[in-house]
């Protein structure tokens, strides 16, 4: 914000330093995440947990995919996330 209000050289240098620190922090977090994911896959491989191993591999290949919960009401109709339905006298709202 200092750079926006006063675009002098010292504020530009401060902004560049903060950006560099943030980039390196995010890069390190990504490395930690990938290392943990690989260790998890390796553990699933060694204990012969094939289902979780392949699920982890496909999740890793596809990247993040939002999963929606689909529920059926008492009539058998599909209920999506934003729909409110009655169950046992109370209401349940499915939302994220």
ZIVEN-V186493 format. One record per residue. N is the residue number from 1. NEAR is the number of other ideal C-beta (glycine too) atoms within 10 Angstrom. Layout:
# ZIVEN-V186493
n:N near:NEAR
n:N near:NEAR
This chain:
# ZIVEN-V186493
n:1 near:7
n:2 near:12
n:3 near:15
n:4 near:8
n:5 near:7
n:6 near:10
n:7 near:10
n:8 near:9
n:9 near:7
n:10 near:10
n:11 near:15
n:12 near:13
n:13 near:11
n:14 near:12
n:15 near:15
n:16 near:11
n:17 near:10
n:18 near:11
n:19 near:10
n:20 near:10
n:21 near:10
n:22 near:10
n:23 near:10
n:24 near:10
n:25 near:10
n:26 near:10
n:27 near:10
n:28 near:10
n:29 near:10
n:30 near:10
n:31 near:10
n:32 near:10
n:33 near:10
n:34 near:11
n:35 near:10
n:36 near:10
n:37 near:14
n:38 near:12
n:39 near:10
n:40 near:13
n:41 near:19
n:42 near:11
n:43 near:13
n:44 near:18
n:45 near:14
n:46 near:9
n:47 near:10
n:48 near:7
n:49 near:14
n:50 near:10
n:51 near:8
n:52 near:14
n:53 near:18
n:54 near:12
n:55 near:13
n:56 near:18
n:57 near:14
n:58 near:10
n:59 near:13
n:60 near:12
n:61 near:7
n:62 near:8
n:63 near:6
n:64 near:6
n:65 near:7
n:66 near:5
n:67 near:6
n:68 near:8
n:69 near:9
n:70 near:10
n:71 near:14
n:72 near:10
n:73 near:12
n:74 near:9
n:75 near:7
n:76 near:6
n:77 near:10
n:78 near:9
n:79 near:17
n:80 near:10
n:81 near:12
n:82 near:9
n:83 near:14
n:84 near:10
n:85 near:15
n:86 near:10
n:87 near:11
n:88 near:7
n:89 near:5
n:90 near:6
n:91 near:9
n:92 near:12
n:93 near:9
n:94 near:15
n:95 near:7
n:96 near:7
